[in-house]
Amino acid sequence: METKNTLKGGEFLIKETDANSVFIPEQFDEEQLMIAATCNDFVEQEILPNIEKIEKLEEGYTPSLLEKAGELGLLGISIPEELGGFGKDFVTSMLTTEVLGGSYSFAVSLSAHTGIGTLPILYYGNEAQKQKYIPKLASGEWKAAYCLTEPGSGSDANSGKTKAVLSEDGKHYTINGQKMWITNGGFADIYTVFAKIGDDENLSAFIVEKEFGGITLNPEEKKMGIKGSSTRQVFFNDCKVPTENLLGERQEGFKIALNILNIGRIKLAGAAIGGAKRAIGDAVNYANEREQFGRPISKYGAIKYKLAEQAIKVYASESAVYRCSQNVDDAINALIAEGMDKGQATLEGIRQFAAEAAILKVHGSETLDYVVDEAVQIYGGMGYSAESPVERAYRDARINRIFEGTNEINRMLIVDMLLKKAMKNELDLMGPAQEVAKELMSIPDFGAAPSTIFEAAHQQIKNYKKAILMVAGSAAQKLMMQLSKEQEILMNIADMVIETYIAESVLLRVEKLAALKGEAAIENQIAMMQVYIYDVADKVNKYGKDAINSFVEGDELRMMQTGLKRFTKQDLLNVKDARRKVADKLIAENKYCY
């Protein structure tokens, strides 16, 4: 696997990425494909035939499936071998997340166990804690849950009211409080619980065993979707926890929660891609079988548009997920080479790409929402029936825009994290922003016309980045400390950043693919890339216009509007023919085939 000089987190905005340096899904090796096949077989044989049992929360059924997944090693992909796992890299763990993402609400139970349930102990536990808990979590013998959210603290997690009091003899903490929306709450053996010790300002984290006692549960929540995942309120009533079960340092809980959320965000994007691919498969199958006016509905342009657009969005999102996953792996390996231990290096590698993780979470969840919505539409009336798989997919998808921080919070975080990196001199945004401001004052230099489709696409992406730097630079300069209160402007800038990062990712993937296979062999992928980049021009223009109209006036506004027009100018493209090309291959293969 290549690990060339990849960019640091956030640098995609100000530097060009070499297509050779990115990882693309077409490069998975034999072992990775075997792991993916094992995951797929597990979903096809154990989950889909039993989805009704899972959805009815049949006593002990989901825990038994987690045990089966544990026997196959699916719960320990990224856990070190010495702790009972496979010790695989981040890209491989993302691939398993993606494939298992097609298992409806079981995917939620599994990812809560392997992610927020297991990782706080793996990355913040001391040696004794890791030895005691991780092997049993990797095998599925013990199931895990994560208790952060409270009735009064959701997005503002650090305002939690749950309290931990140290006993006089210093041997245990007594925890009292209430947690809600706890995934796996009904059957977990181990809870990672966040509480404030005494009058501490920040949360601390504790490993709490169900056997400690003092834990009661409300009945299962009745939810719109993901009905097969156990979701309960958990009450701690004088729950006594040995002092050796404090996780990490005192008051380090909020940091633990944030770092685990970074991992959760990028993993959610991977799972969303898996769910979306399954929904596209169902939609194509149905469109090929359903006849109206004497022929399959897959022959009609309106349906072809929907199928193509589903595939294009998923292909683009997937390109960005694996690009970022490889960046994370490269950062981890570089930190290990400098002498950092693997757990710390993993957290730090992911933290470096926290802005990208938020981008992926937003784009992945909104792509899945688009795909399942259009899948229901393709099914027509049948899609509204509880007997169709797309009805379940539609309901299950909706939570993803709320999980791991709402998409609104994540949008604001993207801009906040990039600006904070700039203020810490980790990312030079102001230099390039000033260059763009100078360019606006000068006569445009259109240079030589691009000689290839990839050169033309790179030029467009470069211009989208200039549009972002122009708007964000001006907003930061003019609004300064007020910018954090201007949420509409932050969200406009975030949307410009999201679309540009995804567009660049799909360009890099297709460019690398062309180098490997030749352009003639990948006409459809080129069509997907061109349509995506073409559509982004108008989006960047609209978001940019909305932002600058909110805080700029007079001549300056006119100049920035002209700049925006220049930066989002695009070549003409027959999008109908391009989409039909993409759809025809899906229809011929009767599955998601990209």
N, C-alpha and C positions, 0 to 999 in steps of 0.2 A: 504494500500500500504506500502511496506517495506521501511524503511529509515535507514538501518544499516550503520555501519561506512564505508562510501564510500571514495574513494581516492580523493585527491585534483587534480586540473587540471594539466596534464602532468605527474602525478605520475605513470600512467599505465606503463611507460617505466622502472621504477625501483622497482616497488612493484607488488606483486601478487594480483589479484582481486578475492574475494570470489564470486562464482556463485550465492549464495543466496542474495548477496547485489545488483545485477543488476535487472533492470526492463525489462521484456520481453513482446512483444505484445500479447502473449497468456494470459497475466494477466489483460487485459482491463476489467474494471468492467461494470456492466449493464448500468450505466448512460453514460459512455464513448462510449459504443457500440451503444446506442440510438442516441447520437450526431453524430457519424460516419454514421449511417443509414440515418439521416436527411440530412447530407451533400451529401451522395450518391444519395438519391432521388432527391435532388435539381439538381445535375449534370445530372441525367438520364432524368428528366422531363423538366428542363428549359434550359439546355445548349446544350446537344447533338442534340436534334431535331432542334435546332435553330442555329447550328454552322455556317451555310452559312450567315445568317443575321449578326452574330457577326463578321465574317471574312470580310464582306463588309463594316464594320464600319457604319452600318445603323444609321442615326442620332438619338441619344437618347436611342438606344437599350441597349448598355452595361450599361449606368447609371441606366436604369430601372431595369436591372438584379441585379445590386449592391443594389438597394433599396429593391428588393425582398429578397436578401440574408440578408439584414439588418432586415427586418421584421421577418425572421426566427431566428435571433440572431447570424447568422454566422459571422458577422463583429465584434462582441463584445465578443468572447469566453474568451479572456484573459484580458478584460477591467473590472475594479472593478464594482461591482453591483451598488454602489452609483453614478457611472457615466454612468449608462445605459447598462452595460455589464453583463456577466455571472460570472466573477471572477474566472475562472477555472485555474488549474495549467498548467505548461509548457508542461507536457506530453499530456494533453488533447488538448492543442492548437496545438501541433505537429500532433496529430491524425487528426484534422480537416484540417490542411495544407496538409497532405498526401492525404486524400480522395479528396479534392478539386483540388489537383495537377493533377488529371486525367481529367480536364476540358479544356485541350488545352490552347489557348491564353487567355481565360477568367481567368484562374488561375493566369496569370501575372497581369491582371487588379486588381483582388481581393487582391493578396498578396502585390501589391504596395500600395493599399489603407490601408489595415490592418497593414502592416509592416512599411515600410519607410515613408508612408503618415501619419499614426496615432501615432506611437510609440515615435517619438521625442517629441511630445506635451505631451503625457501621462507620459513620464519619465523625461522630462526636463522642462515642463511647470510649472508655478506657479499656485496657487489654482484658481485664476480668469481665467487664460488661459484654464486650464483643464475644469472648469465648463462651459465656453463659447463654447469650440470646441468639446470636447470628446463625449458628448451625441449625438450630431448631426452626428459625424463621425461613431459612433457605430450603429446608426439607418440607416445610408446610405443617410440621408437627404442631407448631404454635402459629396462630394467626395474629396479625397486628392491626392496630388502629391508631389514629393520630387525633388528639383532643386539643384543638386550638380555639375554634369559634365558640362564642358565647351569645346568649340572647342580645346583649348590648354591645358586642364587639365582633364585627365581621371584617370589613376592610381595615378598620382601625384596630388591628389585633392586639397591640400593646396596651389597650385600655381594659383588658380582661380583669374580672373581679375575683377569680378563683384564688384562694389563699393557701399558702403552706406555712405551717408554724413548726419551728424546730423544738423538739422536746428538751426538757431541762437537762437530761443526761446526754444530750447530743447524739442519740442513737437513731432517731427517726424523725421524719416530718409528718405532720398531720395535715392532710389536704381536705379542704371543703370548697365546694363550688359546683357549678352546672355548666356542662358543655352541650352544644347542639350541632345537628347535621353531621354526626360522627359516622362516617362510612366504615362498615364492618363492625360497628358498635355492638350489634347483637350477638356476635360469636367470638369476638377478639379475646385472646388470652393475655396479650400485652398491649398496653396503651402508652403512647408518648404523651404526657400531660404537661401543659403549660400553666404555670401558676406563679404568683408573686410571693416571695418570701418576706414576711413581715411588711414593712413599709417601703420595700424596694421600688425603684422607679420602673425597672424593667423586669420582664418575665424571666423565670428560670424554667428548665425542663426536667422532667422526672420520668424514669422508666417504671411504670406501675403494672404489677401483675394482678390479674383478676382475683387470684387466690389471696391477695392481701386483705380482701374484704372491704366493707364500707362503700361498695359500688352498687348502685341500683340503676335500672334502665327504664325509660318510658317505652310504651309500645312502639312498634315500627311506624315510621312516618308514611303517610299515604302521599305518593309523589306523582307528578305529571308523567315522568319517564323513569328510566333506569330502575324500574320496579323490582328487578331481581337483585339489587344491591341492598344490603342491610343498612338502614339509616336510622339512628336513634339518638335521643337525648341521653346523656350519661351524667349521673349525679354522684358526687364524691361526698360522703358523709362521714367525717372523722376517719378517712382512709389513711392508714399508717404505712408509710413508705420508708424503708431503711435509708439512712443517709448515704450509703454507698450507691444508691440508685439515682442520685442527682446526676443528670446527664450534662457533661461539659462543666463549665464554670457557673457559679452563681451569677444571675442576671444576664447570662449568655443566651437565654431562651429566644429572645426576639431575633438575634442574629441567626440562630439555628433555624428558626421558622422561615426567615427570608431566604437563606441559602437553599433550604430544601424546596421552597417555592420556585426558585430559579430552575431547579432540575425538573420539578413538576410541570412547569410551563412548556419547556421544550418537549418533554415526553408527551404532554397532552396533544401537541401538534402532530407528533408521530402517530398516536392512537387515532386521532381524527382522520388522518390520511387512510389508515386501515379501514375505518368505518365507512369512509366515503367511497373507497374502491369497491367494497361489498355492495353498497347501494347502487353504484353505477352498473355493476354486474347484473343486479336484479332488474334495473331499469332497461338495460339492453335486451335481456332475455324476454321481458314482457313486451317490449316494443316489437320484437321479432315474431312473437306468438300472436299478439292481438291484431285481428283484422278488422278494418273498417272500410266501407266503400270498395270491398273486393280485394284489398291488399293489406299487407302488414303495415302498421302505423310507422314502422321504422323507415318506410319509403318516403315519408312526408318531410318536407323541409323544416317545418316548425319543430318536429321531433328531433331531426338531425341537429338543429341549432342547440337544443337543450343537451343532447348527449355530448356534443363537441365541447360546449361550454363547461359542462361538468368535468370532462377529462382535462381540458386546458387548465382549469383552476387547480385541480388535484396535482397535475404534473408539475405545475409551477411551485406549489406549496411544498411538494415532496423534494424538489430540487433544492429549495432553501433549507429544509430540515437536514438533509444529509451534508450539504455544504457546511452548515454550522456545526453539525455533530463531529465532522472531521476536524474543524477548527478547534473544537473543544479537546479532542484527542491529542492534537498537535500541541496545544497549550499544556495539557497534563504531562505529556512525555517530556517537554522542554523543562518543566518544573521538577520532574523526577530526576532528570539529568543534572539539574543544579543541586540535587541533594534533598529535595523535599519528600516527605513520605507520601505514599500513593493516595491515602484518604484526603490529606490536606491538599495535595496537588489537584485532585479531582474537583474538590469544592472551589478552589481558586481558579482552575481552568474554566469551570462553568460560570463563576462570578464574572470573569473577564468578558464573557459573552452574554451577560444578563440582559442587555438591551435587545440583542438578537433573539434571545429566548422569549422576551415579551412580544416582539414582532411576530414570531412564529406562532405563539399561542393565539394571538388575535386572528392572524390570517388563517391558521389551520381550523379554528373553531368556526369562523365565518364561512370558510370554504365548505366545511361539512354541512353547515346549515343550508347553504345554497343547494348543495348536491341532493340532500334528502328532500328538500322542498320540491325541487324539480322532479325527483323520482316519484313522489306522490302525484305530481301533475301528469307525468307520463302514464302512470297507472290509471289516472282518471278516477272514476267512482270507486274502483277496486282499491285504490290507494288509501281510501278513507276507511276501508274495512279493517277491523282488527285481525282479520285472517291474513292480511298481506304483510310481508316482511318490512315494506317501506313505511308502514304506519308506525311500527315499533321504532324503526330507525329515526323517524321524524321526531317522535316524542323524546327519545333517548338523547338526541343531538343537542337539544335546547340548553341543557345544563352546562355545556362546555364553555359558553360565553360568560358564565358566572363563576365556575370552578377556577381555582388557582389565581384568584384576583379577577374581578370583573374586567371585561374588555375595555371599559372606560378608564378604570384604574391603570390597566396595562398601557393604554395609549399615552396617558400622562407620564407614566414611568419611563417610557421610551425616550421622550424628550428630556425629562429630568435627568436620567442617567447619562445621556450624551452630553448635556450641558455641564453636569458635575465633573465628568471626565475632562472636559475642556478647561474647567476652572482649576482642576488639579494638575494641569499640564500633561495629562495622560493622552490627550487627543487635541491636536491643533485645529480647532474649528474656525477660530477668528481669522487666522492668516488666509486660508482659502476663501472665507466669506468676504474679506476685504478685496481679494483679487477679483471676485465676481462683481463687487460694487464698482471697482475700477472699470471692469469690462463694460458695464452698463453705460458708463460715461463716454466710452470710445466708439469709434465706427466699427461695426461688426466685421470680423475677419472670417469669412465662410470657408477659407482654405480650399484644398483640392477635394473633389467629390470622392466619397468612400468607394473603394474598388470592389469590396465584397459585402455580402449581406451582414456578415459579422462585424465588419468595420462600421457599417451604417448603424447597426444596433448598439455598438459600444458608444458611438457618438451621441445617440439619443439618450442613453443611460447617463452619460457624462453631463448632458444638458439638464436632465431631471435633477441630478445632484446639485447643479448650479442653482436651480430654482429653489431647492430646499435651503441651501446655504444663504441665498438672497433673503428669503422670507424669515428663516430662523435667526440669521445674523441681525437683521433689522429689528425683529421682535425683541431679541435679547438686549440690544443696544437701547431701544426706545423705552421698553416697558420695565427693564431691569427686574427689580424684586417683585414688581406687580405681575410679571408674566405668570408666576405660579398660580395666580388667582384667575387668570384669563383662560378658563378651561376650554372654551370653544376654539381659541387660537391654538392652544397646545394640541388639541385633537386634530385640527386641520394639518398642523405640521407633522404630527405622528402618522397620519394617513399618507402624506407625501412620502415619508420615510419608509413606511411598510411597503407600499406599492413599488417603490424604487428598488428596495432590497430584493423583493421577490422577483421583479422583472430582471434584475441583474443575475440572480441565481439561475433562472431558467435559460438565460442567454449563455452563461458559462457552461451549464450542463450540455446544451445542444452544441456549442462550439467544441467542447471536448469530445463529444460523441462523433461529430463530423471528422475530427482528426483521427479517431479510432476506426471509423467505418466508411468514411467518405460521404459527401453530401447526398449523393444519389440514393443511398440506402436509408436515409433518415428524412425524407421529404415531409412526412407527417409531423415529426418533431420540430422541424424548421417552421412549419405552418403554425404549430402551437406557440412557439416562441414569438413569431411575428405578430400573431393576433394579440397575445398578452401585452407585448411592448406597445403596440398600436393603441390598445385600450387605455393603457396607463397614462399616455400623453394627456388625454382629456381629463382624467382623474386628477393628475398633478396640477393641471391648469385650474380646475374648479376649486380644489382645496386651497391652492395658493392664492387665488383671487379672493376667496371668502376670508382668508386670514388677513391679507394686506388691506382689504376694504375696511377691516375692523380697527386698524390703528394707524393708517397712513393717510395723508391728505395732499391735495394740491398737485404741484409739479412733480413732487417725489412719487406720489401715487401713480401719476401718468407714466413716469419713467419705469417704475417697477412693473406696471401692467404690460408695458412694451417688452420689458425683459422677459416676463413670464410667457408672453406670446412667442418670443424668439426661442426660449428654452423648451417649449412644448410643441414646436412645429414638427410635423411628421410627414413622411412620404405617404402617398396614397397606397391603399392595400385592398384587394378584393377579399374582404373578410368572409363573404358568403362561400366562395369557392374554397378558401382555406379551411373553414369549419366543416364543410361537406367532406373534404378529404379526411379529416380527423374522424368524423362520425362514421364514414363508410368502412373504415378499418375496424372500428368497434363492432359495427353491425355484422360485418363478415365473420369476425372471430367470436361473436356472441359473448363477449366478456370485456372487462377492462384490460387492455393489452399493451399499455405503454409503460 
